[in-house]
Amino acid sequence: MAGIFKLTSGGLMVNYRCSARCGHCLYNCSPDREGDYISADLAKEVFLRVRALGTPSMHISGGEPFLDVDKLCAVLRAAQEAEMPIDYIETSSSFVTNEEQALRTVLRVRDLGVRTLSLSISPYHNEFIALDKVLLLSNACREAGVTPSLWIDEFFPDMTALPTDAPHSRAEYEAYFGKNYWPLLRPRYGLHMLGRALTTHAKDMPTVSTSRIPHMGRSCAELGGRSHYHIDLYGRYIPPSCPGLSLPLSALGAELDPEVYPVYTRLAQDPRSLLDFCKAKGFPPKSSYYNRCHLCQDMRLFLYRNFPGAFPELAPASFYEAVIAEN
């Protein structure tokens, strides 16, 4: 049986557009993604639905939520109306222009119940965003009585070894720390290798023969939801770390019909059956993959490209279009 019957912790993705194009981004967010932002009405519907399935609180993510502060505040008011506490808002700090603007923005979300901002900090982000923006926003948080949580603060010493008033490229990091620096970011960050991360680390990932990929006969536990799932701006449930695979809000809380959701239900029961299904439709698997998630994205991309609109789980389309455009 496949279905989402209980949800314990997750996030609301208010947009897919981002000021940056970070090399590790699971969802292929970038300045080129659609400019849509979730409406307050849909946000309230999401909060009420996931509360009914057991979620006691949520976080806000993107994209970059602060690209439209007015719409972000509307979402926070919707959370209050739905009695959904917000654990934190994720941000790259890219929206910061000066100290006064940063403080004013933090005060707006604080007054709507937000007590923590999760500030992204890593060399992936630093390719596009100067560390000084993060530090300025962190100071604004403290002044406003909001907790700044640096994710991941392990990289702070690396990033302060270079001038903090400007972004720094992969080449600059490798020139300073050595040519193996970037490949070693992958295990240090604990990346889930999907989305843009597959492109960034394509040449330094260890792979295994397709016929020997571990756990292919085991159900994908991630599809059961529960913790660290996301609901995107279109009201679609995304399993933990499964970009481009989603279900409409209306499908939650019920058993999934395998005729309606053939990709999702096959993965939930036995990923080998999806591989056989794709092969029967002409899918030519590569000789090796990083893991079964890597293979899964390749299969889903094949289905999206060759059978447009046939599989409702393969959404949003903009994710696959972004992957195609960047490869």
Secondary structure per residue as TSV (DSSP state, phi and psi in degrees):
chain	resnum	aa	ss	phi	psi
A	1	M	-	360.0	132.8
A	2	A	-	-119.1	134.6
A	3	G	B	170.9	163.8
A	4	I	-	-109.1	107.6
A	5	F	-	-112.0	-15.9
A	6	K	-	-149.6	137.6
A	7	L	E	-130.3	128.3
A	8	T	E	-106.9	-35.5
A	9	S	E	-156.1	140.2
A	10	G	E	-169.2	-173.9
A	11	G	E	-133.7	157.0
A	12	L	E	-105.0	116.8
A	13	M	E	-87.7	105.0
A	14	V	-	-79.4	-19.7
A	15	N	-	-159.4	169.6
A	16	Y	S	-111.8	-13.5
A	17	R	B	-76.3	144.1
A	18	C	-	-144.6	152.1
A	19	S	S	-70.6	-21.6
A	20	A	-	-113.1	171.3
A	21	R	-	-131.1	59.9
A	22	C	-	-61.9	139.8
A	23	G	T	-68.1	-13.6
A	24	H	T	-103.4	1.5
A	25	C	-	-65.0	120.7
A	26	L	T	-63.5	-34.5
A	27	Y	T	-102.3	7.7
A	28	N	-	54.8	40.2
A	29	C	-	-69.9	151.0
A	30	S	B	-173.6	172.8
A	31	P	T	-64.6	-16.0
A	32	D	T	-88.4	-10.6
A	33	R	S	-70.3	163.4
A	34	E	-	-56.1	147.7
A	35	G	-	-87.1	10.6
A	36	D	-	-63.2	150.4
A	37	Y	-	-137.8	140.9
A	38	I	-	-61.8	143.0
A	39	S	-	-81.0	157.3
A	40	A	H	-63.1	-37.7
A	41	D	H	-64.3	-44.3
A	42	L	H	-68.1	-38.5
A	43	A	H	-58.4	-43.7
A	44	K	H	-63.4	-41.3
A	45	E	H	-60.5	-42.1
A	46	V	H	-61.9	-49.3
A	47	F	H	-58.2	-43.7
A	48	L	H	-67.1	-38.9
A	49	R	H	-67.9	-46.2
A	50	V	H	-72.9	-28.8
A	51	R	H	-60.9	-42.4
A	52	A	H	-64.2	-23.0
A	53	L	T	-96.6	6.4
A	54	G	T	111.5	-0.7
A	55	T	-	-79.1	118.1
A	56	P	-	-84.4	-20.3
A	57	S	-	-161.7	162.4
A	58	M	E	-138.0	165.3
A	59	H	E	-113.0	166.9
A	60	I	E	-112.7	132.2
A	61	S	E	-141.4	-177.5
A	62	G	S	-144.2	-146.5
A	63	G	S	43.1	-157.6
A	64	E	-	-120.3	104.0
A	65	P	G	-56.9	-32.5
A	66	F	G	-82.9	8.1
A	67	L	G	-65.5	-25.3
A	68	D	S	-137.8	94.5
A	69	V	H	-67.7	-36.0
A	70	D	H	-61.1	-44.5
A	71	K	H	-69.8	-34.6
A	72	L	H	-61.9	-44.0
A	73	C	H	-64.7	-35.0
A	74	A	H	-63.1	-38.2
A	75	V	H	-65.3	-40.3
A	76	L	H	-66.2	-36.3
A	77	R	H	-66.8	-36.8
A	78	A	H	-63.3	-37.4
A	79	A	H	-63.3	-40.5
A	80	Q	H	-64.4	-42.0
A	81	E	H	-63.5	-34.7
A	82	A	T	-86.9	0.3
A	83	E	T	56.4	43.7
A	84	M	-	-109.1	108.0
A	85	P	-	-64.4	143.9
A	86	I	E	-104.1	118.4
A	87	D	E	-68.9	-43.9
A	88	Y	E	-170.5	165.2
A	89	I	E	-114.8	129.9
A	90	E	E	-84.0	140.0
A	91	T	E	-153.0	149.8
A	92	S	-	-88.0	-7.8
A	93	S	S	72.6	7.6
A	94	S	T	-64.9	-23.4
A	95	F	T	-75.8	-11.7
A	96	V	-	-71.0	130.5
A	97	T	-	-116.4	-33.9
A	98	N	S	-161.2	171.8
A	99	E	H	-62.6	-43.5
A	100	E	H	-64.8	-44.5
A	101	Q	H	-64.2	-40.6
A	102	A	H	-62.4	-45.7
A	103	L	H	-64.8	-43.0
A	104	R	H	-60.0	-40.7
A	105	T	H	-68.7	-43.6
A	106	V	H	-62.5	-39.9
A	107	L	H	-63.9	-36.2
A	108	R	H	-62.2	-46.0
A	109	V	H	-76.8	-30.6
A	110	R	H	-61.2	-42.5
A	111	D	T	-69.4	-8.8
A	112	L	T	-107.7	20.7
A	113	G	T	98.8	0.3
A	114	V	-	-83.1	129.3
A	115	R	-	-116.7	-6.0
A	116	T	E	-143.8	136.2
A	117	L	E	-113.0	132.6
A	118	S	E	-95.2	111.0
A	119	L	E	-97.9	117.9
A	120	S	E	-69.6	131.5
A	121	I	-	-144.4	112.9
A	122	S	S	-169.4	163.0
A	123	P	H	-60.0	-28.3
A	124	Y	H	-59.3	-46.6
A	125	H	H	-69.5	-35.9
A	126	N	H	-69.4	-13.1
A	127	E	T	-64.4	-21.7
A	128	F	T	-122.8	-23.4
A	129	I	S	-128.7	123.7
A	130	A	-	-64.7	140.6
A	131	L	H	-59.6	-29.8
A	132	D	H	-58.2	-32.9
A	133	K	H	-63.4	-42.1
A	134	V	H	-64.5	-43.9
A	135	L	H	-65.1	-38.8
A	136	L	H	-65.2	-43.6
A	137	L	H	-66.8	-37.0
A	138	S	H	-60.8	-43.0
A	139	N	H	-64.5	-39.9
A	140	A	H	-63.1	-39.1
A	141	C	H	-59.9	-47.8
A	142	R	H	-62.1	-40.3
A	143	E	H	-64.5	-32.1
A	144	A	H	-89.4	-2.7
A	145	G	T	78.5	25.3
A	146	V	-	-109.3	139.3
A	147	T	E	-79.0	123.8
A	148	P	E	-92.2	117.5
A	149	S	E	-105.8	114.9
A	150	L	E	-86.4	120.8
A	151	W	E	-121.5	104.1
A	152	I	T	-116.5	126.6
A	153	D	G	-69.9	-10.8
A	154	E	G	-57.8	-27.9
A	155	F	G	-85.8	-3.7
A	156	F	H	-58.2	-45.1
A	157	P	H	-61.2	-38.2
A	158	D	H	-62.7	-45.5
A	159	M	H	-72.8	-29.0
A	160	T	T	-82.1	-5.2
A	161	A	T	-74.4	-18.5
A	162	L	S	-109.6	159.2
A	163	P	-	-55.0	133.0
A	164	T	T	-88.8	-1.9
A	165	D	T	-93.6	8.9
A	166	A	S	-151.7	156.4
A	167	P	-	-68.0	162.9
A	168	H	-	-140.2	132.8
A	169	S	-	-78.4	169.0
A	170	R	H	-57.0	-42.8
A	171	A	H	-61.1	-37.7
A	172	E	H	-66.9	-41.8
A	173	Y	H	-63.5	-42.5
A	174	E	H	-70.5	-31.1
A	175	A	H	-66.9	-33.8
A	176	Y	H	-85.0	-44.8
A	177	F	H	-101.5	-13.3
A	178	G	-	116.6	156.1
A	179	K	T	-66.6	-19.1
A	180	N	T	-91.3	4.0
A	181	Y	H	-60.6	-49.1
A	182	W	H	-66.4	-44.9
A	183	P	H	-57.6	-33.1
A	184	L	H	-77.7	-9.5
A	185	L	H	-64.0	-34.6
A	186	R	H	-55.0	-54.7
A	187	P	H	-71.1	-30.5
A	188	R	H	-65.8	-38.7
A	189	Y	H	-80.4	-19.9
A	190	G	T	69.8	43.4
A	191	L	-	-66.0	141.2
A	192	H	-	-89.8	117.7
A	193	M	-	-82.5	80.1
A	194	L	-	-144.0	176.9
A	195	G	T	61.5	-141.2
A	196	R	H	-68.8	-22.0
A	197	A	H	-58.8	-33.0
A	198	L	H	-64.6	-35.9
A	199	T	H	-73.9	-44.5
A	200	T	H	-60.7	-41.1
A	201	H	T	-109.5	20.6
A	202	A	T	-57.0	-34.5
A	203	K	T	-89.4	-8.6
A	204	D	T	-124.1	16.4
A	205	M	-	-89.6	134.9
A	206	P	-	-73.7	136.8
A	207	T	-	-124.3	163.8
A	208	V	E	-127.6	156.3
A	209	S	E	-56.1	138.8
A	210	T	G	-55.3	-36.4
A	211	S	G	-72.3	-10.8
A	212	R	G	-120.6	16.7
A	213	I	-	-63.1	126.6
A	214	P	T	-64.9	150.3
A	215	H	T	67.9	18.5
A	216	M	T	-66.1	-23.5
A	217	G	T	-93.6	7.3
A	218	R	S	-109.4	137.3
A	219	S	-	-55.1	143.1
A	220	C	-	-75.5	104.1
A	221	A	G	-62.6	-28.9
A	222	E	G	-59.0	-28.5
A	223	L	G	-71.4	-15.0
A	224	G	G	-75.8	-8.4
A	225	G	-	77.5	-123.0
A	226	R	E	70.6	-75.2
A	227	S	E	-117.9	140.8
A	228	H	E	55.5	39.1
A	229	Y	E	-79.3	174.6
A	230	H	E	-135.8	149.8
A	231	I	E	-113.6	127.5
A	232	D	-	-90.8	-177.8
A	233	L	T	-67.2	-11.2
A	234	Y	T	-98.5	8.9
A	235	G	S	73.2	32.3
A	236	R	E	-110.7	130.0
A	237	Y	E	-74.4	128.6
A	238	I	E	-116.5	119.9
A	239	P	-	-60.0	157.8
A	240	P	T	-52.7	120.1
A	241	S	T	62.3	35.9
A	242	C	-	-125.8	67.7
A	243	P	T	-62.7	140.9
A	244	G	T	83.4	1.2
A	245	L	-	-121.8	119.9
A	246	S	-	-153.4	163.6
A	247	L	E	-130.0	146.1
A	248	P	E	-67.6	154.2
A	249	L	G	-55.2	-34.6
A	250	S	G	-67.0	-17.8
A	251	A	G	-85.0	-11.6
A	252	L	T	-73.4	143.3
A	253	G	T	87.8	7.4
A	254	A	S	-140.7	158.0
A	255	E	B	-67.9	139.0
A	256	L	-	-85.3	135.8
A	257	D	-	-78.8	119.1
A	258	P	T	-63.9	-20.3
A	259	E	T	-75.4	-30.3
A	260	V	T	-86.3	-37.4
A	261	Y	-	-123.6	67.4
A	262	P	H	-67.8	-31.5
A	263	V	H	-72.9	-50.5
A	264	Y	H	-61.2	-47.2
A	265	T	H	-69.1	-34.0
A	266	R	H	-65.3	-43.5
A	267	L	H	-63.8	-38.2
A	268	A	H	-68.5	-23.3
A	269	Q	H	-102.7	-47.3
A	270	D	-	-166.1	102.8
A	271	P	H	-55.8	-23.7
A	272	R	H	-62.4	-31.6
A	273	S	H	-68.8	-30.9
A	274	L	H	-70.7	-38.9
A	275	L	H	-61.9	-44.7
A	276	D	H	-62.9	-40.8
A	277	F	H	-60.1	-45.5
A	278	C	H	-69.2	-40.4
A	279	K	H	-59.5	-39.9
A	280	A	H	-64.6	-22.5
A	281	K	T	-95.9	6.7
A	282	G	T	101.4	10.9
A	283	F	-	-70.7	124.0
A	284	P	-	-99.7	98.6
A	285	P	-	-64.4	149.3
A	286	K	-	-70.5	169.0
A	287	S	S	-72.7	-24.9
A	288	S	E	-152.8	158.4
A	289	Y	E	-141.8	163.5
A	290	Y	S	-67.7	-45.5
A	291	N	S	-164.1	-172.5
A	292	R	H	-70.1	-25.7
A	293	C	H	-67.5	-38.7
A	294	H	H	-61.3	-47.2
A	295	L	H	-61.6	-41.5
A	296	C	H	-60.0	-45.8
A	297	Q	H	-62.7	-38.5
A	298	D	H	-64.2	-41.2
A	299	M	H	-65.5	-43.8
A	300	R	H	-66.0	-37.0
A	301	L	H	-64.2	-39.5
A	302	F	H	-60.4	-47.1
A	303	L	H	-64.6	-40.7
A	304	Y	H	-61.4	-44.5
A	305	R	H	-73.1	-35.7
A	306	N	H	-97.9	-17.2
A	307	F	S	-135.1	65.3
A	308	P	T	-58.7	128.2
A	309	G	T	80.5	-2.2
A	310	A	S	-81.6	-20.3
A	311	F	-	-125.5	101.5
A	312	P	T	-64.4	-18.8
A	313	E	T	-72.9	-18.9
A	314	L	S	-86.4	77.1
A	315	A	-	-149.3	152.0
A	316	P	-	-77.7	153.6
A	317	A	H	-60.2	-31.0
A	318	S	H	-62.2	-26.7
A	319	F	H	-64.2	-48.7
A	320	Y	H	-67.9	-36.6
A	321	E	H	-63.4	-37.8
A	322	A	H	-66.1	-42.0
A	323	V	H	-62.3	-44.5
A	324	I	H	-62.8	-43.8
A	325	A	H	-65.7	-29.6
A	326	E	T	-95.5	2.3
A	327	N	-	-124.5	360.0
